[in-house]
Amino acid sequence: PEQKTRKYHRVQINGVGYLPEPPSSCIVRAVPSRPGAVPVLSGPCAQPPFIPPQGTRDHHPAQMTLLGRLLGTVVSCFKRHGAAAIDTPVMELREMLMEKYGDNSKLIYELQDQGGELLALRYDLTVPFARYLAMNKITNIKRYHIAKVYRRDSPAMTRGRYREFYQCDFDIAGQFDPMIPDAECLKIVHEILSELQIGDFLIKVNDRRILNGMFAICGIPESKLVTMCSTLDKLDKMPWEEVRSEMVGEKGLSPEAVDRVGEYVQLHGGMDLIEQLLQDPKLSQNKMAKEGLEDMKLLFEYLTLFGITGKVSFDLSLARGLDYYTGVIYEAVLLQQQNNHGEESVGVGSVAGGGRYDGLVGMFDPKGRKVPCVGVSIGIERIFSILEHRMKASREKVRTTETQVMVATPQKHLLSARLKLISELWDAGIKAEMMYRKDPKLLKQLQYCEDTGIPLVAIIGEEELKDGVVKLRDVATREEVNIPREELAAEIRRRLEP
Amino acid sequence: PEQKTRKYHRVQINGVGYLPEPPSSCIVRAVPSRPGAVPVLSGPCAQPPFIPPQGTRDHHPAQMTLLGRLLGTVVSCFKRHGAAAIDTPVMELREMLMEKYGDNSKLIYELQDQGGELLALRYDLTVPFARYLAMNKITNIKRYHIAKVYRRDSPAMTRGRYREFYQCDFDIAGQFDPMIPDAECLKIVHEILSELQIGDFLIKVNDRRILNGMFAICGIPESKLVTMCSTLDKLDKMPWEEVRSEMVGEKGLSPEAVDRVGEYVQLHGGMDLIEQLLQDPKLSQNKMAKEGLEDMKLLFEYLTLFGITGKVSFDLSLARGLDYYTGVIYEAVLLQQQNNHGEESVGVGSVAGGGRYDGLVGMFDPKGRKVPCVGVSIGIERIFSILEHRMKASREKVRTTETQVMVATPQKHLLSARLKLISELWDAGIKAEMMYRKDPKLLKQLQYCEDTGIPLVAIIGEEELKDGVVKLRDVATREEVNIPREELAAEIRRRLEP
C-alpha cells in the first residue's frame, strides 16, 4: 500500500512483460499470489532508482523496430483507404474533456494549476478530433491520427495495458448514405488484423440504438441507458452474474428487467439473427431498435460484398464503455490463446474497437451543428505485446540499425583516412559507421559488424590509399574486392539495394 | 491580463503563424502594438470556443505532409549515421527532472497530484535519455529519439516557438577517443540543414571548459560559473549592454570582471583564433581552458576532413542555457532573412543545438558511474515554420492523401458493383477511394479526383460489368481504356509505380 514499495515493484517492467535483472541493490521481498503478476521488489536501495512512471515504459531499439513495422502496416492500410493525417496536442483544456467519457472521466490525468489555463492529458483521440472538426468548421474529412493517449487506469502491462499507450485512429466525418463508411471501418479492421498475422479474430458488432431499444422493452428507465452500456461493457471482463448484480445493486434496477436484458445479451449471429430480431414482436415495435436493425442488415449486406462476414458477429452483449456512441459499435477480439505461460496469456482482450458518434462534434460547436462521424481505433499495444512475446520466443535477432557499411582501417595512424572516406560515403547517401577510436584493431571493427549485422566493410589502408581504391569486404562470405574509390558508393548501393 | 482575453487571443493560431478567420461571434478588440504580433480577439462569444491550449496547436493534413517530409529527412540522416531509435514516456517522475535545467526548471509542466507518484512532463529528451542509460546500465549506444517536449515558456508561434514541440535528438554515449563523436554531431547538423535547403546557416561552436576558464581568468568566482552561462546565453536575444547589466546587477558581479568577459565574448573565428588563444598568456595558463582549446583544435581538424569548416565558427559568446553541458557546445543559426514581412521575420534563431554532457548519466546511477555523452537536437519546429511560410507564399498545392484510384460508377443502382470492385483493389494493395453515396453523379466523382489529386478513375457501369472489364480513366489526359478486371490492379501499379 505505501508508495515506496509500489515504486520498486515496477523496476521489472523494462522490456514489456519481462523481468529484467532487478537493481543489484534491491532484493525481492514478496512474490505476489496472482499468477503471472510480477514480484514485488523492495529496498534497501542506495537511492530511489529512477524509472518510468507507473504504467508507462521505455521502448528499447528492438522494440522500436517492431513497433515501427506494426505502425507501418497500420498507416499503409489507413492510406490505402484515402485518409489524411492530422495531429492535436497531448494536452487539452480540461473543460473540453470533461463529461465525454462517462464513468471513465476519473481516469483523466490533470495538469497542475501553475497559473493560466486548466489542462488535462487527452484520454483518447476521438474527442480531440471532434473538437478539431468543430473549431475548424470541417464537415467532411477522412483522417487518421496515431498518437499516445493517457489513462490513470490500473495497468496490466504483461497484457499490453498501459497508462500511456498508442492509439491508431481512422475516422470518417460527414453526412453520407447509411452504413457505407461504417462498413469501410470494419473492412479496415479486417485488413489490419489479417495482415499482422496475429491469429484468428472475431469482430463483434452491435448498435447503440438496438441496445437502447432492447433496454427500453425490458423496462429499463431511459435515464439509466448510458450507465447500462458502461456496465454491460464489463461483460468481457466479468461473468454475467457479476454484471447482473452490479445492475441490480449499484444501479438500482429491477431484477426482472435485468433478467430480461440477460436473455437478449446472450444472442449473437449473423444475417439470420438480424432477420429474427426484425420479426421479434417487442423489439421491432421499438422505433430505435428497428432503425438499428435495419441499418445492421444493410451493414451485413456491404460486409458480404467485402467478403468479410466470416469474421463478423452481430452480438447483443457488445456495449462499448464510452458515452459518445450513437449508432453502430464494434470491437475485435483475438480468439486464440497466444502462448502457454498460464492464465495471464488467455484473452488479450479487444484489439480494435470503434463505432458511430453523430452527436460529439455538435457538443463543441457554438450553434450545436452536428457532424456525423464513424471511426475505428486499432489497439496496437496489445498486438505489440503479442508479437513481442512471439519474437522473444522465436529468438529471432532483430537489427535495430540500417547501417550498410563499416569504414575500417587495418593499420594505425589512419583516422584521417577513415574520417575522409566515411564523409564521402555519407555525402553519397550511404549508411555508414566507423569506430570512434583513433587506432581500433581490424578484428574489433569486423566483430562490430558481426554483432550489429552490418553487411559490408570498406577497408582503407596504406596500400589502398596509394592505389586510390577501397577494399570492400562482404561480412558473410568474407570475400574482399578492391573497388576504385570513386565507384565505392555505387558499388555498395548495387550490392544492397535490389 | 484577465484569463478570458488571453483565451480568445489565441483563436487565430490555427495554421501556424497565420490568422485564420476569427470565430464569427467574436470581434477584434485590440491590435497589439508590437509589430508582427497577433490581434487580441474578444467576446461576446456564445460560449468559450474550444481551442488547443496556449502555445500548442493542431496540425492540419497539409502541415502533416510537410512535417512528415521534414522528419523523414532528419530520420534518414540519423539512420545514415547508424543510430537506433528509442522512446521514453511523455511523463517522468518529477524528482527525476528537477535540478537538471537550471533557471529553466520553472518552465516544467507538473501533473496534478491525483494520488500516486508526482509526475511532470518531459522538458527535453536528453535527461530522459540519461535516465534510460543509467537505469538499463547502458554504457555504449548511438540513438535517436524524435518526440514532443513541453515547456511553459512564453510562446512566439509565428517564429515557431511553442509550448509543445518536437525535438529530434541524436546522441552518442560511450567512452571514446576525443572529439570523434563530437565532430560527427556537427557533420549531422551540416547534412540536415543542407538537405532541407532552408538557406545559409552558421554553426557556432564553443566549449564549456573554455568558457569556465575565461570566466576564471576574468575574475568571476567559481560559484557563479553556471549562472554566468545562463545569462551569457541571452546574448542572441538581447544586446551585450543588457546582458552586462544583468551580470552586474542581478548576479552581483564586479563591473571590471564583466567587462573583461565582454572583450572575450566578442571573439569568433576558426583555427586561427584557436591558435591565437592557445598563445593567450592568461587563458593558456588555465588548465580547463587549455584542455578545451586543444580539443577545439582537434575538432576543427576533423571538421576539415569532413569539409564543413566553411560553415562552422568558434564563437566565445556561445554559452547554451542548460546546466548539464561539460565540454563542446554548438548551435546552428540561419543567416538569411526568410521573408520580407517586417521585423518578426528576422532571425528565426537557433535551428539546432547540442553539446557534450559527461556528468548527466552519473546523476541517475546509484553509484554515480559516468557515461560520457555528446548529442545534437534539431529544432524542427522553427524549420517547419520557415518552410510552411515558403510553401504558402508559393501557393504550391500539397496532396494530403496518396489515393491512386477513384472507384466510380456512371449509372444508378451500382453501389454493390463499386463496393465489390474497391474491395478487390484494397485487397490487391491499391490505394482506392469511392464516394459514400448510393448513387453519386459521375461528374461529382471526377470532380473529387481533380480536387484531391487522385490520378486515375476506375469506372464500372452496366456495360463494363457485362464485359468483365473496368474503364480506367487518366484524370489529367481524360484518356479512357478498358482493362480486363483481373488485370486492373497490375495496370494501376504499372502506371503509377515507376
Interface residues (C-beta under 8 A of the other chain):
Chain A: Q3 R6 K7 N14 P20 P23 S25 C45 A46 Q47 P48 P49 F50 I51 P52 P53 Q54 T56 R57 D58 H59 H60 P61 M64 T65 L67 G68 K79 R80 H81 G82 A83 A84 A85 I86 D87 T88 P89 V90 M91 E92 L93 E95 M96 Y109 E110 L111 Q112 D113 Q114 G116 E117 L119 L121 R131 Y132 A134 M135 N136 K142 R143 K148 Y150 R152 E164 I172 G174 F176 D177 I180 P181 A183 E184 K187 E191 Y302 L305 F306 G307 F364 P366 K367 T400 T401 E402 T403 L415 S416 L419 K420 S423 W426 D427 G429 I430 K431 A432 E433 Y436 R437 K438
Chain B: Q3 R6 K7 N14 P23 S25 C45 A46 Q47 P48 P49 F50 I51 P52 P53 Q54 T56 R57 D58 H59 H60 P61 M64 T65 L67 G68 K79 R80 H81 G82 A83 A84 A85 I86 D87 T88 P89 V90 M91 E92 L93 E95 M96 Y109 E110 L111 Q112 D113 Q114 G116 E117 L119 L121 R131 Y132 A134 M135 N136 K142 R143 K148 Y150 R152 E164 I172 G174 F176 D177 I180 P181 A183 E184 K187 E191 Y302 L305 F306 G307 F364 P366 K367 T400 T401 E402 T403 L415 S416 L419 K420 S423 W426 D427 G429 I430 K431 A432 E433 Y436 R437 K438
